Every structure is written in C-alpha cells, then in structure tokens.
C-alpha cells in the first residue's frame, strides 16, 4: 500500500547522499510452474515483444535493466528460472541474495496458483529479506466475470504469503510496465533506507554491502 518514497529517501537523493546504492545490482527472481509465462513477462518488459511460440527455459536466464530513480542510477537484474521439476536444484542456487521474489501463476490455469506458496517458500530460503509479488499472467485469456473470482482468491493468497498481487498480460502489455516500475520503486526505497541505516552504524564499513551483493550473484 506504499504510495510514495519515504521522506528520508527523497532527502538523501536530493542531497546526493545515496552511498553505494547507485553502484549495486539489485536482484529479482521469477519462480513458478512451467509455462505460466515467466519468460514472456520478462521479454514484454525488457524487449517489448511477445512470442506466441512456447520455449521452455533451460536452467536459468537473466536480463539487466538500468533505471534512474529520483535522479539516482539503479540497476535491476531479473533472473528467469525454469519451472520444470528436473531444473529445480539448479534454479535454487540462483535464489541466493534475491531482493525481490516474483511468484508467477497463470490466471487461466487455477491449479498453477495453488502451487505458488511452495515456490515462494523455496525462493525465500536464500533470499535477502525480499519484497514478494504474486503475479497472475495471461489476463487476456480470462473473461471479466471469471477474473473477478480469481482475483478474490489471489488477493486472499497474497495476504497469506505477505505478497503484493498484480494481474498482467504479456500479450497486450497490460500492467507490465506498471508492475516493474512499482517493483523497482519499492526496491529502491528499501535500498536507500538500508544504506542510511548502515551509515549510522559505527562499525559499518563503506562498500561492505556492495561486496556482499556481488558475492551473492
């Protein structure tokens, strides 16, 4: 429900006191069943394309997007993990240090939503106190009446797993940019606040967070 940047964040950015935040690569990981649309979601946002031909992700793939938030450079690394059972062990090693966990399900396949709590639990074991998003894809395939019922259930689930729910369509682009901008804004806000808290600590060493972030990638 956060609607704006923290006043301390705004002040730090205005005074150019953002520390190492602009040098960090914040990490977001997408998890979910096979064929729920994880890769399509990334491709729509990063490349403004939609491919009708399904190609399963082998292991993991990633993209890096650069942003300017409150005039501060901010980098987001987006990891796309495979949904097949045989790749779970491989994908799990890439969850480490994630700042954002995006749990994806298919709005037109209600069974895929029932699996999201386990995906969330697995991803958060190695994540770094992440923001959690529950994202329903393929909204263009669901009627308005059906979506109302699914949205109600998805909102209940989102509350249970402490996530923010979004419904998107990679085919039409509905809510895709808005979702990622929201994700980046919340992650940036938290990163600045963490930086400010770290600088208050008398034993904190400048750049220590930066080093640990890179070691987790």
TORKE-787736 format. One record per atom (N, C-alpha, C): x, y, z; atom name; residue number from 1. Coordinates in steps of 0.02 Angstrom, whole numbers. Layout:
BEGIN
<<X Y Z> CA NUM>
...
REM end
This chain:
BEGIN
<<41 -61 0> N 1>
<<0 0 0> CA 1>
<<42 63 0> C 1>
<<108 56 -3> N 2>
<<151 114 -3> CA 2>
<<141 154 -67> C 2>
<<127 219 -59> N 3>
<<109 261 -116> CA 3>
<<162 311 -136> C 3>
<<214 318 -95> N 4>
<<265 367 -112> CA 4>
<<331 347 -80> C 4>
<<385 379 -101> N 5>
<<450 365 -71> CA 5>
<<452 393 0> C 5>
<<490 360 42> N 6>
<<500 383 110> CA 6>
<<532 452 109> C 6>
<<510 498 153> N 7>
<<540 566 154> CA 7>
<<615 565 162> C 7>
<<641 516 201> N 8>
<<713 512 210> CA 8>
<<748 493 144> C 8>
<<714 453 104> N 9>
<<742 434 39> CA 9>
<<744 495 -8> C 9>
<<690 532 -10> N 10>
<<687 592 -51> CA 10>
<<742 642 -31> C 10>
<<751 649 34> N 11>
<<801 696 59> CA 11>
<<872 673 41> C 11>
<<885 609 49> N 12>
<<951 582 33> CA 12>
<<967 590 -41> C 12>
<<917 578 -84> N 13>
<<928 586 -156> CA 13>
<<938 659 -175> C 13>
<<901 703 -144> N 14>
<<907 774 -159> CA 14>
<<975 801 -139> C 14>
<<1004 773 -85> N 15>
<<1069 796 -61> CA 15>
<<1126 752 -86> C 15>
<<1111 706 -132> N 16>
<<1161 662 -161> CA 16>
<<1198 622 -107> C 16>
<<1159 596 -59> N 17>
<<1187 556 -5> CA 17>
<<1160 484 -8> C 17>
<<1164 455 -67> N 18>
<<1135 388 -76> CA 18>
<<1187 333 -69> C 18>
<<1249 350 -54> N 19>
<<1301 300 -41> CA 19>
<<1314 255 -101> C 19>
<<1314 190 -89> N 20>
<<1332 141 -141> CA 20>
<<1272 115 -180> C 20>
<<1212 141 -166> N 21>
<<1152 114 -197> CA 21>
<<1156 115 -274> C 21>
<<1181 170 -301> N 22>
<<1186 176 -373> CA 22>
<<1235 128 -406> C 22>
<<1278 98 -365> N 23>
<<1328 51 -391> CA 23>
<<1306 -22 -385> C 23>
<<1253 -34 -347> N 24>
<<1230 -102 -335> CA 24>
<<1189 -129 -393> C 24>
<<1188 -195 -397> N 25>
<<1142 -230 -441> CA 25>
<<1091 -266 -396> C 25>
<<1031 -241 -394> N 26>
<<979 -274 -355> CA 26>
<<951 -332 -395> C 26>
<<932 -383 -361> N 27>
<<916 -447 -394> CA 27>
<<843 -466 -384> C 27>
<<809 -481 -439> N 28>
<<740 -506 -437> CA 28>
<<739 -574 -470> C 28>
<<704 -621 -439> N 29>
<<699 -689 -466> CA 29>
<<626 -706 -478> C 29>
<<612 -735 -537> N 30>
<<545 -758 -553> CA 30>
<<541 -833 -544> C 30>
<<490 -856 -508> N 31>
<<479 -927 -497> CA 31>
<<406 -944 -511> C 31>
<<394 -1007 -526> N 32>
<<326 -1029 -540> CA 32>
<<326 -1091 -585> C 32>
<<267 -1119 -594> N 33>
<<260 -1180 -634> CA 33>
<<284 -1169 -706> C 33>
<<296 -1224 -740> N 34>
<<314 -1221 -810> CA 34>
<<256 -1193 -851> C 34>
<<273 -1151 -899> N 35>
<<226 -1124 -948> CA 35>
<<175 -1075 -919> C 35>
<<191 -1044 -861> N 36>
<<144 -994 -835> CA 36>
<<157 -925 -864> C 36>
<<213 -916 -900> N 37>
<<225 -853 -934> CA 37>
<<280 -810 -904> C 37>
<<327 -841 -869> N 38>
<<382 -803 -838> CA 38>
<<426 -769 -890> C 38>
<<447 -808 -940> N 39>
<<491 -780 -992> CA 39>
<<455 -727 -1034> C 39>
<<392 -739 -1048> N 40>
<<353 -691 -1088> CA 40>
<<346 -625 -1050> C 40>
<<339 -629 -985> N 41>
<<333 -568 -945> CA 41>
<<398 -527 -949> C 41>
<<454 -560 -943> N 42>
<<519 -526 -947> CA 42>
<<530 -497 -1017> C 42>
<<515 -536 -1068> N 43>
<<525 -513 -1137> CA 43>
<<481 -454 -1155> C 43>
<<420 -454 -1129> N 44>
<<375 -397 -1142> CA 44>
<<403 -333 -1111> C 44>
<<428 -339 -1049> N 45>
<<454 -279 -1016> CA 45>
<<522 -257 -1045> C 45>
<<568 -304 -1052> N 46>
<<636 -287 -1072> CA 46>
<<643 -273 -1146> C 46>
<<603 -306 -1188> N 47>
<<612 -301 -1260> CA 47>
<<549 -281 -1298> C 47>
<<494 -271 -1261> N 48>
<<430 -250 -1292> CA 48>
<<408 -298 -1346> C 48>
<<418 -363 -1334> N 49>
<<398 -415 -1383> CA 49>
<<357 -468 -1348> C 49>
<<316 -504 -1388> N 50>
<<278 -560 -1364> CA 50>
<<283 -616 -1415> C 50>
<<308 -673 -1393> N 51>
<<319 -731 -1438> CA 51>
<<266 -783 -1422> C 51>
<<224 -799 -1472> N 52>
<<172 -849 -1463> CA 52>
<<199 -919 -1457> C 52>
<<258 -931 -1484> N 53>
<<288 -998 -1482> CA 53>
<<321 -1011 -1415> C 53>
<<297 -1061 -1379> N 54>
<<323 -1075 -1312> CA 54>
<<391 -1110 -1316> C 54>
<<438 -1082 -1279> N 55>
<<504 -1113 -1274> CA 55>
<<522 -1117 -1200> C 55>
<<529 -1178 -1175> N 56>
<<544 -1187 -1104> CA 56>
<<613 -1160 -1087> C 56>
<<618 -1125 -1030> N 57>
<<683 -1102 -1006> CA 57>
<<724 -1161 -981> C 57>
<<786 -1164 -1003> N 58>
<<832 -1217 -981> CA 58>
<<875 -1190 -925> C 58>
<<862 -1214 -864> N 59>
<<901 -1191 -807> CA 59>
<<880 -1121 -787> C 59>
<<920 -1071 -805> N 60>
<<904 -1001 -789> CA 60>
<<925 -955 -847> C 60>
<<895 -897 -848> N 61>
<<914 -844 -894> CA 61>
<<907 -778 -856> C 61>
<<939 -725 -880> N 62>
<<932 -662 -845> CA 62>
<<940 -603 -891> C 62>
<<912 -547 -868> N 63>
<<917 -483 -903> CA 63>
<<939 -431 -851> C 63>
<<971 -377 -874> N 64>
<<988 -321 -830> CA 64>
<<956 -258 -860> C 64>
<<917 -224 -819> N 65>
<<885 -162 -840> CA 65>
<<911 -105 -797> C 65>
<<924 -48 -829> N 66>
<<950 11 -794> CA 66>
<<896 63 -788> C 66>
<<891 93 -729> N 67>
<<840 143 -715> CA 67>
<<873 206 -685> C 67>
<<835 260 -686> N 68>
<<853 320 -649> CA 68>
<<794 335 -604> C 68>
<<805 329 -538> N 69>
<<752 340 -489> CA 69>
<<772 399 -446> C 69>
<<731 451 -447> N 70>
<<747 513 -411> CA 70>
<<817 537 -429> C 70>
<<833 530 -493> N 71>
<<898 552 -522> CA 71>
<<957 510 -498> C 71>
<<943 452 -469> N 72>
<<996 407 -447> CA 72>
<<995 345 -492> C 72>
<<1053 325 -520> N 73>
<<1054 264 -561> CA 73>
<<1039 203 -519> C 73>
<<1001 157 -547> N 74>
<<980 97 -511> CA 74>
<<976 39 -560> C 74>
<<1009 -16 -544> N 75>
<<1013 -74 -589> CA 75>
<<974 -133 -560> C 75>
<<934 -164 -603> N 76>
<<894 -222 -582> CA 76>
<<913 -281 -625> C 76>
<<934 -335 -593> N 77>
<<949 -397 -627> CA 77>
<<889 -444 -618> C 77>
<<860 -466 -674> N 78>
<<800 -507 -673> CA 78>
<<817 -578 -693> C 78>
<<808 -625 -646> N 79>
<<825 -695 -658> CA 79>
<<762 -734 -674> C 79>
<<763 -768 -731> N 80>
<<708 -809 -754> CA 80>
<<726 -882 -743> C 80>
<<690 -916 -697> N 81>
<<707 -985 -680> CA 81>
<<660 -1034 -714> C 81>
<<684 -1094 -726> N 82>
<<645 -1146 -758> CA 82>
<<592 -1173 -710> C 82>
<<534 -1191 -737> N 83>
<<481 -1218 -695> CA 83>
<<479 -1294 -692> C 83>
<<519 -1327 -736> N 84>
<<519 -1400 -736> CA 84>
<<552 -1428 -673> C 84>
<<525 -1482 -648> N 85>
<<548 -1513 -587> CA 85>
<<623 -1530 -591> C 85>
<<646 -1553 -649> N 86>
<<716 -1576 -654> CA 86>
<<766 -1519 -649> C 86>
<<742 -1457 -656> N 87>
<<787 -1400 -652> CA 87>
<<785 -1365 -584> C 87>
<<743 -1390 -539> N 88>
<<734 -1355 -475> CA 88>
<<799 -1348 -436> C 88>
<<839 -1401 -435> N 89>
<<902 -1398 -397> CA 89>
<<949 -1346 -426> C 89>
<<949 -1340 -492> N 90>
<<992 -1290 -524> CA 90>
<<967 -1220 -509> C 90>
<<902 -1210 -517> N 91>
<<873 -1143 -508> CA 91>
<<881 -1119 -436> C 91>
<<875 -1165 -389> N 92>
<<877 -1146 -318> CA 92>
<<942 -1111 -300> C 92>
<<996 -1129 -333> N 93>
<<1061 -1098 -317> CA 93>
<<1063 -1025 -337> C 93>
<<1017 -1004 -380> N 94>
<<1016 -934 -403> CA 94>
<<969 -891 -363> C 94>
<<935 -920 -313> N 95>
<<890 -880 -271> CA 95>
<<930 -838 -221> C 95>
<<991 -859 -206> N 96>
<<1030 -827 -153> CA 96>
<<1039 -752 -165> C 96>
<<1025 -714 -112> N 97>
<<1036 -642 -115> CA 97>
<<982 -604 -152> C 97>
<<927 -636 -169> N 98>
<<874 -601 -206> CA 98>
<<842 -547 -163> C 98>
<<833 -489 -191> N 99>
<<799 -434 -158> CA 99>
<<724 -434 -172> C 99>
<<705 -468 -226> N 100>
<<635 -472 -246> CA 100>
<<620 -544 -268> C 100>
<<564 -570 -245> N 101>
<<540 -635 -268> CA 101>
<<473 -625 -302> C 101>
<<470 -643 -366> N 102>
<<408 -637 -406> CA 102>
<<381 -706 -417> C 102>
<<325 -722 -385> N 103>
<<294 -788 -391> CA 103>
<<239 -783 -444> C 103>
<<248 -820 -498> N 104>
<<205 -813 -556> CA 104>
<<157 -872 -563> C 104>
<<94 -858 -580> N 105>
<<46 -910 -597> CA 105>
<<5 -889 -657> C 105>
<<-30 -936 -686> N 106>
<<-70 -925 -746> CA 106>
<<-143 -914 -725> C 106>
<<-170 -855 -740> N 107>
<<-239 -839 -722> CA 107>
<<-289 -887 -755> C 107>
<<-270 -916 -812> N 108>
<<-315 -961 -847> CA 108>
<<-306 -1034 -824> C 108>
<<-261 -1046 -777> N 109>
<<-249 -1113 -750> CA 109>
<<-246 -1107 -674> C 109>
<<-304 -1116 -643> N 110>
<<-308 -1103 -571> CA 110>
<<-264 -1149 -531> C 110>
<<-248 -1209 -557> N 111>
<<-205 -1255 -520> CA 111>
<<-135 -1226 -510> C 111>
<<-113 -1185 -557> N 112>
<<-46 -1156 -550> CA 112>
<<-42 -1108 -491> C 112>
<<-99 -1078 -472> N 113>
<<-99 -1033 -414> CA 113>
<<-90 -1072 -349> C 113>
<<-116 -1134 -347> N 114>
<<-111 -1173 -285> CA 114>
<<-39 -1194 -270> C 114>
<<4 -1191 -320> N 115>
<<74 -1210 -310> CA 115>
<<118 -1152 -288> C 115>
<<92 -1092 -290> N 116>
<<134 -1033 -277> CA 116>
<<161 -1028 -205> C 116>
<<125 -1050 -153> N 117>
<<155 -1046 -86> CA 117>
<<220 -1085 -80> C 117>
<<223 -1143 -112> N 118>
<<285 -1183 -109> CA 118>
<<341 -1150 -147> C 118>
<<325 -1121 -205> N 119>
<<376 -1084 -243> CA 119>
<<403 -1026 -202> C 119>
<<358 -991 -170> N 120>
<<379 -934 -128> CA 120>
<<424 -956 -71> C 120>
<<404 -1011 -38> N 121>
<<444 -1036 18> CA 121>
<<513 -1057 -4> C 121>
<<518 -1092 -60> N 122>
<<583 -1115 -85> CA 122>
<<628 -1056 -102> C 122>
<<600 -1006 -136> N 123>
<<640 -948 -158> CA 123>
<<663 -906 -99> C 123>
<<622 -900 -48> N 124>
<<638 -855 8> CA 124>
<<689 -884 57> C 124>
<<703 -949 51> N 125>
<<752 -980 95> CA 125>
<<820 -947 89> C 125>
<<838 -928 28> N 126>
<<905 -899 16> CA 126>
<<901 -826 -4> C 126>
<<842 -796 -1> N 127>
<<834 -726 -22> CA 127>
<<855 -680 35> C 127>
<<861 -616 19> N 128>
<<885 -566 66> CA 128>
<<827 -520 87> C 128>
<<785 -546 134> N 129>
<<727 -508 158> CA 129>
<<691 -475 99> C 129>
<<665 -515 52> N 130>
<<642 -487 -12> CA 130>
<<572 -458 -10> C 130>
<<560 -413 -58> N 131>
<<491 -395 -75> CA 131>
<<462 -455 -112> C 131>
<<400 -471 -98> N 132>
<<368 -529 -130> CA 132>
<<307 -506 -170> C 132>
<<304 -528 -233> N 133>
<<248 -512 -276> CA 133>
<<216 -576 -302> C 133>
<<151 -577 -301> N 134>
<<112 -632 -331> CA 134>
<<84 -605 -397> C 134>
<<106 -634 -453> N 135>
<<87 -607 -518> CA 135>
<<47 -658 -558> C 135>
<<-13 -640 -577> N 136>
<<-54 -681 -620> CA 136>
<<-47 -658 -692> C 136>
<<-27 -703 -736> N 137>
<<-16 -685 -806> CA 137>
<<-75 -708 -850> C 137>
<<-71 -690 -914> N 138>
<<-120 -710 -965> CA 138>
<<-190 -684 -949> C 138>
<<-193 -623 -925> N 139>
<<-257 -592 -908> CA 139>
<<-302 -586 -970> C 139>
<<-272 -582 -1029> N 140>
<<-310 -576 -1091> CA 140>
<<-350 -639 -1106> C 140>
<<-333 -696 -1074> N 141>
<<-368 -759 -1087> CA 141>
<<-427 -770 -1039> C 141>
<<-437 -724 -993> N 142>
<<-489 -734 -942> CA 142>
<<-544 -681 -950> C 142>
<<-607 -703 -947> N 143>
<<-663 -657 -951> CA 143>
<<-666 -614 -889> C 143>
<<-701 -557 -893> N 144>
<<-707 -512 -836> CA 144>
<<-740 -547 -777> C 144>
<<-791 -587 -791> N 145>
<<-826 -621 -737> CA 145>
<<-782 -672 -702> C 145>
<<-745 -711 -742> N 146>
<<-700 -761 -714> CA 146>
<<-643 -727 -675> C 146>
<<-619 -672 -703> N 147>
<<-563 -637 -670> CA 147>
<<-583 -611 -601> C 147>
<<-644 -588 -593> N 148>
<<-666 -563 -528> CA 148>
<<-660 -616 -475> C 148>
<<-679 -678 -491> N 149>
<<-675 -733 -443> CA 149>
<<-602 -751 -429> C 149>
<<-561 -754 -483> N 150>
<<-491 -772 -474> CA 150>
<<-454 -718 -434> C 150>
<<-470 -655 -448> N 151>
<<-438 -600 -413> CA 151>
<<-451 -604 -338> C 151>
<<-513 -621 -320> N 152>
<<-531 -627 -249> CA 152>
<<-488 -680 -215> C 152>
<<-481 -738 -247> N 153>
<<-440 -792 -218> CA 153>
<<-366 -773 -217> C 153>
<<-343 -739 -270> N 154>
<<-273 -718 -273> CA 154>
<<-256 -667 -219> C 154>
<<-303 -622 -206> N 155>
<<-291 -572 -153> CA 155>
<<-287 -605 -85> C 155>
<<-329 -655 -73> N 156>
<<-326 -692 -10> CA 156>
<<-258 -727 -3> C 156>
<<-236 -758 -57> N 157>
<<-172 -793 -56> CA 157>
<<-114 -744 -46> C 157>
<<-118 -688 -79> N 158>
<<-65 -637 -73> CA 158>
<<-58 -614 0> C 158>
<<-114 -606 34> N 159>
<<-112 -586 105> CA 159>
<<-80 -641 147> C 159>
<<-94 -704 130> N 160>
<<-67 -760 168> CA 160>
<<8 -766 161> C 160>
<<34 -751 101> N 161>
<<107 -759 90> CA 161>
<<143 -691 93> C 161>
<<106 -640 117> N 162>
<<136 -573 126> CA 162>
<<163 -545 61> C 162>
<<122 -550 9> N 163>
<<142 -527 -58> CA 163>
<<96 -473 -83> C 163>
<<117 -438 -134> N 164>
<<75 -390 -169> CA 164>
<<52 -422 -235> C 164>
<<-13 -421 -247> N 165>
<<-40 -455 -306> CA 165>
<<-46 -408 -366> C 165>
<<-26 -435 -424> N 166>
<<-34 -400 -488> CA 166>
<<-60 -448 -540> C 166>
<<-105 -424 -582> N 167>
<<-130 -463 -639> CA 167>
<<-106 -428 -703> C 167>
<<-74 -466 -747> N 168>
<<-43 -436 -807> CA 168>
<<-59 -478 -869> C 168>
<<-45 -447 -926> N 169>
<<-49 -483 -990> CA 169>
<<14 -467 -1029> C 169>
<<55 -517 -1040> N 170>
<<116 -506 -1080> CA 170>
<<98 -497 -1154> C 170>
<<42 -524 -1175> N 171>
<<21 -518 -1245> CA 171>
<<0 -446 -1261> C 171>
<<-41 -416 -1219> N 172>
<<-65 -348 -1232> CA 172>
<<-21 -295 -1199> C 172>
<<19 -317 -1150> N 173>
<<60 -270 -1113> CA 173>
<<25 -240 -1052> C 173>
<<-36 -260 -1039> N 174>
<<-74 -231 -984> CA 174>
<<-38 -241 -917> C 174>
<<-25 -185 -883> N 175>
<<4 -183 -816> CA 175>
<<76 -207 -811> C 175>
<<108 -223 -867> N 176>
<<177 -249 -863> CA 176>
<<226 -195 -842> C 176>
<<225 -138 -877> N 177>
<<271 -84 -859> CA 177>
<<254 -58 -789> C 177>
<<190 -51 -775> N 178>
<<170 -26 -709> CA 178>
<<195 -72 -654> C 178>
<<191 -137 -665> N 179>
<<215 -185 -615> CA 179>
<<289 -177 -602> C 179>
<<329 -177 -655> N 180>
<<401 -173 -646> CA 180>
<<423 -106 -618> C 180>
<<390 -52 -637> N 181>
<<407 13 -608> CA 181>
<<390 14 -533> C 181>
<<335 -17 -514> N 182>
<<317 -23 -444> CA 182>
<<371 -63 -407> C 182>
<<390 -119 -436> N 183>
<<441 -162 -406> CA 183>
<<506 -124 -395> C 183>
<<528 -88 -447> N 184>
<<590 -51 -443> CA 184>
<<586 5 -390> C 184>
<<530 40 -388> N 185>
<<521 95 -340> CA 185>
<<525 70 -269> C 185>
<<491 15 -254> N 186>
<<492 -12 -186> CA 186>
<<561 -38 -167> C 186>
<<595 -70 -215> N 187>
<<662 -96 -202> CA 187>
<<712 -40 -191> C 187>
<<706 12 -232> N 188>
<<750 70 -225> CA 188>
<<739 104 -157> C 188>
<<677 114 -138> N 189>
<<660 145 -75> CA 189>
<<691 107 -17> C 189>
<<685 41 -19> N 190>
<<712 -1 35> CA 190>
<<788 1 34> C 190>
<<818 1 -25> N 191>
<<891 2 -31> CA 191>
<<921 65 -1> C 191>
<<889 122 -14> N 192>
<<913 185 14> CA 192>
<<906 186 89> C 192>
<<849 163 115> N 193>
<<839 161 187> CA 193>
<<891 115 220> C 193>
<<905 59 190> N 194>
<<956 14 217> CA 194>
<<1025 47 217> C 194>
<<1039 83 164> N 195>
<<1103 119 159> CA 195>
<<1109 171 214> C 195>
<<1055 207 226> N 196>
<<1057 259 279> CA 196>
<<1066 227 347> C 196>
<<1034 170 359> N 197>
<<1041 136 424> CA 197>
<<1112 109 432> C 197>
<<1141 83 377> N 198>
<<1209 56 380> CA 198>
<<1259 111 397> C 198>
<<1249 170 368> N 199>
<<1296 225 380> CA 199>
<<1291 251 451> C 199>
<<1235 238 486> N 200>
<<1228 259 556> CA 200>
<<1269 214 602> C 200>
<<1280 152 579> N 201>
<<1315 104 622> CA 201>
<<1389 123 628> C 201>
<<1416 127 689> N 202>
<<1486 146 698> CA 202>
<<1535 93 672> C 202>
<<1511 31 664> N 203>
<<1557 -22 641> CA 203>
<<1549 -37 567> C 203>
<<1503 -1 534> N 204>
<<1491 -14 462> CA 204>
<<1550 9 421> C 204>
<<1568 -29 372> N 205>
<<1622 -11 326> CA 205>
<<1592 8 259> C 205>
<<1614 64 232> N 206>
<<1589 87 167> CA 206>
<<1603 34 115> C 206>
<<1550 16 77> N 207>
<<1558 -32 23> CA 207>
<<1548 -104 44> C 207>
<<1538 -117 109> N 208>
<<1530 -186 131> CA 208>
<<1468 -218 101> C 208>
<<1414 -179 97> N 209>
<<1352 -206 67> CA 209>
<<1363 -220 -6> C 209>
<<1400 -176 -40> N 210>
<<1413 -185 -111> CA 210>
<<1449 -251 -124> C 210>
<<1500 -265 -83> N 211>
<<1539 -326 -91> CA 211>
<<1496 -387 -81> C 211>
<<1455 -386 -28> N 212>
<<1413 -444 -13> CA 212>
<<1362 -456 -67> C 212>
<<1336 -401 -97> N 213>
<<1288 -409 -152> CA 213>
<<1319 -446 -210> C 213>
<<1379 -426 -230> N 214>
<<1411 -458 -287> CA 214>
<<1430 -530 -273> C 214>
<<1448 -546 -211> N 215>
<<1464 -614 -194> CA 215>
<<1404 -660 -198> C 215>
<<1344 -632 -190> N 216>
<<1283 -672 -192> CA 216>
<<1261 -685 -264> C 216>
<<1288 -648 -313> N 217>
<<1265 -657 -382> CA 217>
<<1297 -718 -414> C 217>
REM end
